[in-house]
Amino acid sequence: MSTIAATGSQGATQAENAWRVMFILFLVNLLNFFDRTIPSVVMEPIRQEFSLSDFQLGLLSATFTLVYAIAGIPLGRLSDTRSRKKVLSGGLIVWSGLTAATGLAWNYTSLMLIRIGVGVGEASCAPAATSIIGDLFPTQKRARAIGIYMLGLPLGLMLAFFTVGAMVKAFDNSWRAPFYIAAVPGIILGIIVLFIKEPKRGAAETHQTTDTKMDNPIRKILQIKTVRWVIASGIMAQMAAYSVMSFMVVLLQRFYQLPIDKAALITGGIVGATGLVALTLGAQISDRLHQKSETGRLNYGGVSMIVAGIATLSALMQGQAGLAAFALLFGLGWLFFYNYYTTVYPALMDVIEPRFRATAMALYFAGQYILGGSLGPILLGRMSDNFSKSAMEATGALEMTDAFKGIGLHDAMYLVPITLALTGGFIFLAARSYLADHNAMLAEMEANMTSLSGGVRQCP
């Protein structure tokens, strides 16, 4: 028998424990990004120990991301049909244990296989957590809630970039030590997640919702035009993001000849500290624009991506003598890039029924990570190897050096502003179809309630 959440007559509500649960989900997301960022900080010592090329480094990051994306689809379906907190807790404990195991890797293959396992565990985070958030907060507050949740991204990056380099130096230049240290808080938090009070699905909606299962929800989701444009934007956004996360520390080491701890510290400022501003102030702007115009939130996101593209392009044009200008301009670009999350994520929830939001988020993540997050580092790594060879041949040298590798990687990074500009274009297209798809979702929910009016009503 179908169950019905009677929220329509009483309007949208916020769960009493919303902010307590939100804080725990924020910590989970912080550990998610901290753990996955450690390899980016220690990539150079890993390359040197295992004698790897940039393409192999990119493949390591891409394989993790690919598995993360594929595993997210069944875990998203599981989050829509089973207890989300149990899915999240299990995933957190698994990925934390395998993060510790990463420090035991003895060659490139073993490192790759262990990181694949970490990717499966981390795939539980986004679908389950964002689905819970959608039921904790009504639509007019979701951008702010998502902004707080996504603060785990820059803070996780900052924590990794600010501390991992120091950990390596503190433990006799061992790149393995940070992986052991990172596992402990994850296992503890995984146990804590089991004790949160999970909200009822659809509890924060203005319309009544049903728990009736739908046949082939993936097909239903992909029929929504806004979803398709959002997925396209995600592909480009993550191609840029994962290229930067994977190679920024390496770029600063090679092109600007910085030691690992200083390179990691500057990277933390560029891609971490900027997020603290964007995900707090930007989230408030996003919600206010949404209240003034249904498409204001998405248009703001589109403009932000164009600005991000221009700023990162300007940064790359500074050359080796302009480290300070590079850091400031790239940081400015990443400040605007973070507006992607507080504009696109809430919009996606607004066109998807609560009963398959976790599936929709998993599908969205699969698309953006398979075609964006995984391909970005591979493509940039291959471009870097090719450009490095060209730089070497241009001087007539016969031996590859880190100086040539630095030039090649710098030239390959021009991929980032191109993909950011494309991200903005796809967001603008999503804005054009958003209102029609949002109204269609509300109509669908009304139709479902009419057909199930004889069902059993349960208050959330």
PLY file of the C-alpha trace (Angstrom):
ply
format ascii 1.0
element vertex 460
property float x
property float y
property float z
element edge 459
property int vertex1
property int vertex2
end_header
0.00 0.00 0.00
1.25 3.47 -0.85
2.06 5.96 1.86
1.39 9.65 1.50
3.20 12.50 3.19
0.58 15.11 4.08
2.67 18.24 3.72
0.63 20.13 1.21
-1.98 21.48 3.55
0.52 22.81 6.03
3.08 24.31 3.67
6.80 23.71 3.46
8.44 22.95 6.79
11.98 22.66 8.11
12.84 19.66 10.27
13.41 20.41 13.95
16.78 18.65 13.90
17.76 20.08 10.50
20.88 21.97 11.55
22.16 19.21 13.84
21.95 16.68 11.02
23.32 19.29 8.63
26.45 19.66 10.75
27.11 15.92 10.72
26.59 15.75 6.94
28.98 18.68 6.56
31.66 16.78 8.50
31.11 13.71 6.32
31.56 15.81 3.19
34.67 17.43 4.65
36.28 14.03 5.22
35.12 12.95 1.75
37.13 15.70 0.08
40.04 15.53 2.52
40.60 11.83 1.85
40.32 12.11 -1.93
42.67 15.12 -2.02
45.62 13.45 -0.26
46.92 11.81 -3.48
46.93 15.19 -5.22
49.30 16.60 -2.59
51.72 13.65 -2.67
51.54 13.03 -6.40
55.15 14.04 -7.12
56.75 11.68 -4.55
54.42 8.90 -5.78
55.50 9.61 -9.38
59.14 9.52 -8.41
58.90 6.32 -6.33
56.96 4.37 -8.96
58.53 6.11 -12.03
55.22 7.29 -13.51
54.27 9.62 -16.36
51.72 12.44 -16.10
49.33 10.29 -18.11
49.60 7.52 -15.50
49.01 10.05 -12.73
45.95 11.31 -14.57
44.77 7.72 -15.09
45.04 7.07 -11.35
42.77 10.04 -10.61
40.46 9.18 -13.51
39.99 5.55 -12.46
39.03 6.60 -8.94
36.54 9.10 -10.34
35.11 6.63 -12.86
34.45 4.01 -10.21
33.05 6.68 -7.90
30.58 7.70 -10.60
29.46 4.20 -11.60
29.08 2.98 -8.02
26.99 6.03 -7.21
24.07 4.85 -9.37
23.22 1.63 -7.46
24.04 3.37 -4.18
21.68 6.18 -5.17
18.89 3.68 -5.85
19.68 2.04 -2.52
19.38 5.44 -0.83
15.96 5.94 -2.40
14.65 2.57 -1.20
16.52 1.93 2.06
17.81 3.85 5.08
20.01 6.65 3.80
21.97 6.98 7.03
22.94 3.29 6.92
24.13 3.63 3.33
26.13 6.72 4.28
27.60 5.17 7.43
28.66 1.98 5.67
30.28 3.90 2.83
32.18 6.17 5.22
33.62 3.29 7.23
34.63 1.43 4.05
36.38 4.37 2.40
38.15 5.33 5.63
39.52 1.82 6.09
40.75 1.70 2.51
42.28 5.16 2.84
44.53 3.67 5.52
45.25 0.75 3.19
46.47 3.20 0.54
49.55 3.78 2.65
50.44 0.09 2.21
50.54 0.24 -1.62
53.73 -1.38 -2.98
53.41 -0.49 -6.67
51.25 1.40 -9.16
48.78 -1.47 -9.65
48.16 -1.99 -5.93
47.72 1.76 -5.47
45.19 1.82 -8.30
43.16 -1.12 -6.90
43.00 0.32 -3.39
41.89 3.74 -4.69
39.15 1.99 -6.67
37.82 0.63 -3.36
37.96 4.11 -1.82
35.93 5.39 -4.78
33.19 2.83 -4.18
32.92 3.84 -0.53
32.88 7.58 -1.25
30.15 7.11 -3.86
27.65 6.66 -1.03
28.13 10.21 0.24
26.55 12.61 -2.26
23.33 10.74 -3.17
22.39 9.88 0.42
23.44 13.21 1.94
21.82 15.49 -0.65
18.60 13.45 -0.53
18.49 13.92 3.26
19.12 17.66 2.89
16.26 17.95 0.40
13.93 16.59 3.08
15.36 18.70 5.91
14.91 22.12 4.23
12.17 23.66 2.02
13.10 24.89 -1.46
13.61 28.56 -0.47
16.33 27.54 2.00
18.03 24.79 0.04
20.76 26.87 -1.58
21.94 28.01 1.85
21.75 24.45 3.19
23.62 23.07 0.18
26.15 25.89 0.59
26.85 24.84 4.18
27.06 21.16 3.20
29.40 22.03 0.34
31.65 24.00 2.70
33.04 20.56 3.35
34.62 20.78 -0.11
36.87 23.84 0.39
37.50 23.07 4.05
38.41 19.49 3.18
40.73 20.76 0.46
42.25 23.37 2.76
42.78 20.84 5.51
44.49 18.51 3.05
46.60 21.12 1.29
47.56 22.88 4.54
48.45 19.75 6.53
49.41 16.84 4.26
52.65 18.45 3.07
53.61 19.08 6.69
52.71 15.47 7.61
54.98 14.18 4.86
57.91 16.24 6.17
57.15 15.35 9.79
57.28 11.61 9.05
60.66 11.51 7.29
59.25 12.59 3.90
56.92 9.59 3.82
53.96 10.13 1.49
52.21 7.18 3.17
51.72 8.70 6.65
48.78 11.03 5.79
46.68 8.08 4.60
47.01 6.32 7.96
46.14 9.47 9.91
43.08 10.30 7.79
41.34 6.97 8.44
40.74 7.42 12.18
38.19 10.30 12.21
36.32 8.74 9.30
35.63 5.48 11.12
34.49 7.36 14.25
32.15 9.62 12.24
30.76 6.61 10.38
29.50 5.23 13.69
28.02 8.61 14.70
26.01 8.82 11.45
24.05 5.73 12.47
22.47 7.70 15.33
21.06 10.67 13.37
17.29 11.00 12.99
16.55 10.62 9.28
13.71 12.83 7.91
10.73 11.39 6.06
10.96 11.65 2.28
9.15 14.72 0.98
8.77 16.20 4.48
9.86 19.69 3.33
7.70 19.92 0.21
4.80 22.33 -0.33
2.89 19.59 -2.17
1.90 16.19 -0.88
4.18 13.39 -1.95
3.88 9.66 -2.41
6.29 6.82 -1.72
4.96 4.77 -4.63
7.81 3.16 -6.53
8.34 4.12 -10.16
9.36 1.77 -12.94
12.53 2.86 -14.77
13.15 6.12 -12.84
16.40 6.76 -14.73
14.48 7.09 -18.00
12.00 9.42 -16.31
14.80 11.59 -14.95
16.60 11.88 -18.29
13.40 13.01 -20.00
13.63 16.28 -18.04
15.37 18.87 -20.20
16.81 20.82 -17.28
18.42 17.66 -15.94
20.13 17.02 -19.27
21.57 20.56 -19.41
22.64 20.33 -15.76
24.45 17.06 -16.46
26.20 18.69 -19.43
27.26 21.59 -17.20
28.52 19.13 -14.60
30.69 17.34 -17.17
32.47 20.57 -18.06
32.64 21.81 -14.44
34.21 18.61 -13.14
36.61 18.38 -16.07
37.93 21.76 -14.91
37.76 20.99 -11.19
39.48 17.62 -11.27
42.17 18.86 -13.63
42.97 21.62 -11.13
42.74 19.40 -8.05
44.96 16.74 -9.62
47.71 18.95 -11.01
47.79 22.35 -9.26
50.33 21.31 -6.61
52.42 19.64 -9.31
52.25 22.78 -11.48
53.49 24.97 -8.65
56.32 22.53 -7.93
57.49 22.23 -11.52
56.65 25.54 -13.21
57.27 27.82 -10.21
59.86 25.51 -8.56
58.23 25.51 -5.11
58.75 22.80 -2.44
55.83 20.49 -1.73
54.71 22.19 1.49
54.64 25.70 -0.05
53.00 24.44 -3.24
50.30 22.71 -1.19
49.77 25.80 0.97
49.24 28.09 -2.03
46.94 25.52 -3.63
44.90 25.44 -0.43
44.44 29.18 -0.69
43.50 29.07 -4.38
40.98 26.22 -4.29
40.11 26.07 -0.58
39.92 29.46 1.09
37.99 30.89 -1.85
35.24 28.36 -1.27
34.62 29.59 2.27
33.53 32.95 0.88
31.67 31.67 -2.17
29.69 28.96 -0.40
28.49 31.29 2.37
28.00 34.65 0.69
27.24 33.09 -2.70
24.61 30.79 -1.20
22.76 33.75 0.34
22.87 35.64 -2.96
21.61 32.55 -4.75
18.59 32.16 -2.45
17.73 35.86 -2.69
17.90 35.83 -6.48
15.69 32.75 -6.53
13.07 34.57 -4.45
13.09 37.48 -6.93
13.10 35.33 -10.07
12.65 31.61 -10.62
15.62 31.57 -12.99
17.73 34.09 -11.07
19.71 31.39 -9.29
20.75 29.61 -12.47
21.53 32.81 -14.36
23.79 33.82 -11.48
25.57 30.49 -11.83
26.05 30.98 -15.56
27.56 34.44 -15.15
29.84 33.14 -12.39
31.27 30.46 -14.68
32.05 32.97 -17.42
33.86 35.20 -14.90
35.74 32.14 -13.60
36.88 31.29 -17.13
38.17 34.81 -17.78
40.01 34.99 -14.43
41.76 31.61 -14.80
42.75 32.44 -18.37
44.31 35.68 -17.14
46.16 33.78 -14.42
47.76 31.36 -16.87
48.94 34.27 -19.03
51.13 35.68 -16.22
54.15 33.45 -16.88
56.80 32.14 -14.47
57.66 35.57 -13.07
54.12 36.28 -11.94
53.48 33.74 -9.17
51.62 36.22 -6.95
49.42 37.44 -9.82
48.79 33.84 -10.88
47.64 32.84 -7.39
45.39 35.89 -6.97
43.76 35.62 -10.41
43.28 31.86 -10.27
41.90 32.23 -6.74
39.43 34.83 -8.02
38.35 32.43 -10.74
37.83 29.64 -8.24
35.88 31.98 -5.97
33.30 32.33 -8.74
33.56 28.66 -9.69
32.18 27.64 -6.28
28.91 29.37 -7.15
28.25 26.37 -9.36
27.28 24.24 -6.38
24.85 26.68 -4.74
23.06 27.41 -8.01
22.90 24.10 -9.86
22.39 21.62 -7.00
19.24 23.31 -5.58
17.85 23.78 -9.11
18.22 20.07 -9.77
16.25 19.25 -6.62
13.52 21.65 -7.73
12.74 19.63 -10.87
12.97 16.13 -9.34
10.31 14.47 -7.19
11.50 13.56 -3.66
10.93 9.84 -4.19
13.85 9.55 -6.64
16.09 12.50 -5.79
18.95 10.28 -4.61
18.78 8.40 -7.92
18.76 11.69 -9.84
21.77 12.99 -7.92
23.62 9.71 -8.45
22.85 9.85 -12.18
23.98 13.46 -12.32
27.22 12.62 -10.50
27.78 9.62 -12.77
27.49 11.78 -15.87
29.69 14.58 -14.64
32.37 12.33 -13.19
32.51 9.67 -15.91
32.71 12.18 -18.76
34.21 15.11 -16.85
35.99 14.29 -13.62
37.65 11.16 -15.02
38.46 12.42 -18.51
39.77 15.81 -17.34
42.94 14.54 -15.58
43.58 11.98 -18.35
43.24 14.57 -21.09
45.28 17.16 -19.22
47.94 14.56 -18.37
48.24 13.49 -22.00
48.36 17.10 -23.17
51.04 17.80 -20.56
53.22 14.91 -21.79
52.85 16.03 -25.41
53.54 19.71 -24.66
56.53 18.75 -22.51
58.00 16.79 -25.43
57.38 19.75 -27.74
59.14 22.10 -25.29
62.11 19.76 -25.13
62.33 19.39 -28.90
62.04 23.17 -29.39
65.35 23.65 -27.55
67.08 20.75 -29.23
67.54 18.94 -25.90
67.71 15.16 -25.87
66.70 14.53 -22.25
63.39 15.30 -20.53
63.70 17.46 -17.41
61.27 18.76 -14.78
61.63 22.21 -16.36
60.22 20.94 -19.66
57.52 19.04 -17.74
56.60 22.28 -15.98
56.18 24.13 -19.27
54.12 21.29 -20.72
51.81 21.12 -17.71
51.34 24.90 -17.69
50.32 24.91 -21.36
47.93 22.00 -20.80
46.17 23.94 -18.02
44.56 26.19 -20.62
41.97 23.41 -20.79
40.52 24.82 -17.54
39.21 28.25 -18.72
37.76 26.64 -21.86
35.72 24.11 -19.88
34.59 26.77 -17.39
33.18 28.91 -20.21
31.32 25.89 -21.60
29.93 25.21 -18.11
28.41 28.69 -18.05
26.79 28.17 -21.44
25.09 24.95 -20.35
23.80 26.56 -17.15
22.17 29.33 -19.18
20.44 26.65 -21.28
19.24 24.92 -18.10
17.77 28.24 -16.92
15.63 28.42 -20.06
13.87 25.11 -19.32
13.88 25.28 -15.50
10.49 26.91 -14.88
8.58 24.60 -17.21
10.22 21.52 -15.68
9.59 22.71 -12.12
5.91 23.27 -12.85
5.72 19.89 -14.57
7.12 18.25 -11.43
4.47 19.94 -9.25
1.74 18.86 -11.68
3.05 15.30 -11.62
2.97 15.26 -7.82
-0.62 16.56 -7.84
-1.61 13.90 -10.37
-0.03 11.17 -8.25
-1.91 12.37 -5.19
-5.20 12.38 -7.08
-4.70 8.82 -8.28
-3.68 7.69 -4.78
-6.31 9.64 -2.86
-7.63 6.41 -1.42
-4.24 5.54 0.10
-3.21 5.69 3.73
-2.18 9.17 4.90
0.70 9.58 7.27
1.91 12.84 8.73
5.67 13.38 8.42
0 1
1 2
2 3
3 4
4 5
5 6
6 7
7 8
8 9
9 10
10 11
11 12
12 13
13 14
14 15
15 16
16 17
17 18
18 19
19 20
20 21
21 22
22 23
23 24
24 25
25 26
26 27
27 28
28 29
29 30
30 31
31 32
32 33
33 34
34 35
35 36
36 37
37 38
38 39
39 40
40 41
41 42
42 43
43 44
44 45
45 46
46 47
47 48
48 49
49 50
50 51
51 52
52 53
53 54
54 55
55 56
56 57
57 58
58 59
59 60
60 61
61 62
62 63
63 64
64 65
65 66
66 67
67 68
68 69
69 70
70 71
71 72
72 73
73 74
74 75
75 76
76 77
77 78
78 79
79 80
80 81
81 82
82 83
83 84
84 85
85 86
86 87
87 88
88 89
89 90
90 91
91 92
92 93
93 94
94 95
95 96
96 97
97 98
98 99
99 100
100 101
101 102
102 103
103 104
104 105
105 106
106 107
107 108
108 109
109 110
110 111
111 112
112 113
113 114
114 115
115 116
116 117
117 118
118 119
119 120
120 121
121 122
122 123
123 124
124 125
125 126
126 127
127 128
128 129
129 130
130 131
131 132
132 133
133 134
134 135
135 136
136 137
137 138
138 139
139 140
140 141
141 142
142 143
143 144
144 145
145 146
146 147
147 148
148 149
149 150
150 151
151 152
152 153
153 154
154 155
155 156
156 157
157 158
158 159
159 160
160 161
161 162
162 163
163 164
164 165
165 166
166 167
167 168
168 169
169 170
170 171
171 172
172 173
173 174
174 175
175 176
176 177
177 178
178 179
179 180
180 181
181 182
182 183
183 184
184 185
185 186
186 187
187 188
188 189
189 190
190 191
191 192
192 193
193 194
194 195
195 196
196 197
197 198
198 199
199 200
200 201
201 202
202 203
203 204
204 205
205 206
206 207
207 208
208 209
209 210
210 211
211 212
212 213
213 214
214 215
215 216
216 217
217 218
218 219
219 220
220 221
221 222
222 223
223 224
224 225
225 226
226 227
227 228
228 229
229 230
230 231
231 232
232 233
233 234
234 235
235 236
236 237
237 238
238 239
239 240
240 241
241 242
242 243
243 244
244 245
245 246
246 247
247 248
248 249
249 250
250 251
251 252
252 253
253 254
254 255
255 256
256 257
257 258
258 259
259 260
260 261
261 262
262 263
263 264
264 265
265 266
266 267
267 268
268 269
269 270
270 271
271 272
272 273
273 274
274 275
275 276
276 277
277 278
278 279
279 280
280 281
281 282
282 283
283 284
284 285
285 286
286 287
287 288
288 289
289 290
290 291
291 292
292 293
293 294
294 295
295 296
296 297
297 298
298 299
299 300
300 301
301 302
302 303
303 304
304 305
305 306
306 307
307 308
308 309
309 310
310 311
311 312
312 313
313 314
314 315
315 316
316 317
317 318
318 319
319 320
320 321
321 322
322 323
323 324
324 325
325 326
326 327
327 328
328 329
329 330
330 331
331 332
332 333
333 334
334 335
335 336
336 337
337 338
338 339
339 340
340 341
341 342
342 343
343 344
344 345
345 346
346 347
347 348
348 349
349 350
350 351
351 352
352 353
353 354
354 355
355 356
356 357
357 358
358 359
359 360
360 361
361 362
362 363
363 364
364 365
365 366
366 367
367 368
368 369
369 370
370 371
371 372
372 373
373 374
374 375
375 376
376 377
377 378
378 379
379 380
380 381
381 382
382 383
383 384
384 385
385 386
386 387
387 388
388 389
389 390
390 391
391 392
392 393
393 394
394 395
395 396
396 397
397 398
398 399
399 400
400 401
401 402
402 403
403 404
404 405
405 406
406 407
407 408
408 409
409 410
410 411
411 412
412 413
413 414
414 415
415 416
416 417
417 418
418 419
419 420
420 421
421 422
422 423
423 424
424 425
425 426
426 427
427 428
428 429
429 430
430 431
431 432
432 433
433 434
434 435
435 436
436 437
437 438
438 439
439 440
440 441
441 442
442 443
443 444
444 445
445 446
446 447
447 448
448 449
449 450
450 451
451 452
452 453
453 454
454 455
455 456
456 457
457 458
458 459
